[in-house]
C-alpha cells in the first residue's frame, strides 16, 4: 500500500510540474527504501519514445546530467530523455552498494542486491510507467563508475552506453572489461574519463584504455578523455558534455569535418553513410528520425564530388518521402538519369521537378535550365 501511495503521489506531482521530483522507492530486493530523483521532460507525451539515463551518485551527478541532457536536446538534436538518479550518500549506502571482494573483484552480497534493484525493479518500473526507448545509459563516478561495469558481465548488456568518470577499479577489471566489450554483440558506447589528479597514481586505467583501444568491432564505440587540468572532484563537470556529444553525435547534422574525414574518404557508396546513420538511430532509439535537409545536401554534394551518381537514385527516393512537395526528389532523380545516359527520362523528371516547390538552393530556374539544355542537346 505504501508503494502505491508513493507512485500515486508521483503521478499527481507530474500532472502539475513534469520536471524534477524526489521520491522514496520501496525495494523488495534490498528490503529497504531508497531515495531516487526523477526528471521527466516538461512536454512529455506517450506519442514519443525517450531514452533512459540512470545516474549513480545522484547527489553529485544528477543535476549536471539533467542540465546537460536538456541543453543537448534543445541545441544539438538529442532526443529528450527520462533521467533517474539514485541517492547514495546517506547512511554509508554508497560503500555498501558498490562493495566488492578484494580478492575476486566481484560484487559483495549487498552490491549484488543493488545490481538487481536497478535492473529488476527500478528500470522495469520506469519502462512500464513511461514511453521509453530501447536506448539506456548509465553514468557513474569513482566507485559507482566501477560498479556500472558489472552490467557488462551479463550475457546481454542492460545498457547501451556507459559513462565511467574516474573509476576506482576493482581487481582485474582492467582485463575483464575489455574481454566483455569484445564479446558483446549489442551496440555499446563506452566512455572512459580520467582526471589529472587520479592519473598520477592510477595504474589500472592506462591498461584498460590500451586494451579497449585494441578491440576492433563495428558495434563498439569507444571514447577516452583525460583531463589533466581537472582534479578528482571537478572532473565530472568537464566530462559530461563531451560524453553526451560523443554518444548523441548521430543526431547532429553532418558537419564539415565529418563530411571530409568520413564520407569523402570512404570506399562505400555515399548514400550508405546516410542510410546507416538513420538506421542506427531507429535501432537504438525505437523511432525513425526525420532526415535533416543538411544531411541530404551533404550526401548530394558528396555524390557529385565523388562521381557516385548511383547514390543519387536512392537519395531521390528518400527525398520524395521526406520532402514530398519540393523539387528535391525529382531534381536529384533527373540528374541520376542524366548521368546514366537516359535523356528522355531525365527530361520528363526535370519537368516534374519544375512543377514543385523550391527548396534550399534548388529553384525552378535551375530545373528550366536543365530542361532547355536537354532539349537543345537531343532535339526534343
Residue, then its C-alpha position, 0 to 999 in steps of 0.5 A: x500500500x505504501x508503494x502505491x501511495x508513493x507512485x500515486x503521489x508521483x503521478x499527481x506531482x507530474x500532472x502539475x510540474x513534469x520536471x524534477x521530483x524526489x521520491x522514496x522507492x520501496x525495494x523488495x530486493x534490498x528490503x529497504x527504501x531508497x531515495x531516487x530523483x526523477x526528471x521527466x521532460x516538461x512536454x512529455x507525451x506517450x506519442x514519443x519514445x525517450x531514452x533512459x539515463x540512470x545516474x549513480x551518485x545522484x547527489x553529485x551527478x544528477x543535476x549536471x546530467x539533467x542540465x546537460x541532457x536538456x541543453x543537448x536536446x534543445x541545441x544539438x538534436x538529442x532526443x529528450x530523455x527520462x533521467x533517474x538518479x539514485x541517492x547514495x550518500x546517506x547512511x554509508x549506502x554508497x560503500x555498501x552498494x558498490x562493495x566488492x571482494x578484494x580478492x575476486x573483484x566481484x560484487x559483495x552480497x549487498x552490491x549484488x542486491x543493488x545490481x538487481x534493484x536497478x535492473x529488476x525493479x527500478x528500470x522495469x518500473x520506469x519502462x512500464x510507467x513511461x514511453x521509453x526507448x530501447x536506448x539506456x545509459x548509465x553514468x557513474x563516478x569513482x566507485x559507482x563508475x566501477x560498479x556500472x561495469x558489472x552490467x557488462x558481465x551479463x550475457x546481454x548488456x542492460x545498457x547501451x552506453x556507459x559513462x565511467x568518470x574516474x573509476x576506482x577499479x576493482x581487481x582485474x577489471x582492467x582485463x575483464x572489461x575489455x574481454x566483455x566489450x569484445x564479446x558483446x554483440x549489442x551496440x555499446x558506447x563506452x566512455x572512459x574519463x580520467x582526471x589529472x589528479x587520479x592519473x598520477x597514481x592510477x595504474x589500472x586505467x592506462x591498461x584498460x584504455x590500451x586494451x579497449x583501444x585494441x578491440x576492433x568491432x563495428x558495434x563498439x564505440x569507444x571514447x577516452x578523455x583525460x583531463x589533466x587540468x581537472x582534479x578528482x572532484x571537478x572532473x565530472x563537470x568537464x566530462x559530461x558534455x563531451x560524453x553526451x556529444x560523443x554518444x548523441x553525435x548521430x543526431x547532429x547534422x553532418x558537419x564539415x569535418x565529418x563530411x571530409x574525414x568520413x564520407x569523402x574518404x570512404x570506399x562505400x557508396x555515399x548514400x550508405x553513410x546516410x542510410x546507416x546513420x538513420x538506421x542506427x538511430x531507429x535501432x537504438x532509439x525505437x523511432x525513425x528520425x526525420x532526415x535533416x535537409x543538411x544531411x541530404x545536401x551533404x550526401x548530394x554534394x558528396x555524390x557529385x564530388x565523388x562521381x557516385x551518381x548511383x547514390x543519387x537514385x536512392x537519395x531521390x527516393x528518400x527525398x520524395x518521402x521526406x520532402x514530398x512537395x519540393x523539387x528535391x526528389x525529382x531534381x536529384x532523380x533527373x540528374x541520376x538519369x542524366x548521368x546514366x545516359x537516359x535523356x528522355x527520362x531525365x527530361x520528363x523528371x526535370x519537368x516534374x521537378x519544375x512543377x514543385x516547390x523550391x527548396x534550399x538552393x534548388x529553384x525552378x530556374x535551375x530545373x528550366x535550365x536543365x530542361x532547355x539544355x536537354x532539349x537543345x542537346x537531343x532535339x526534343 
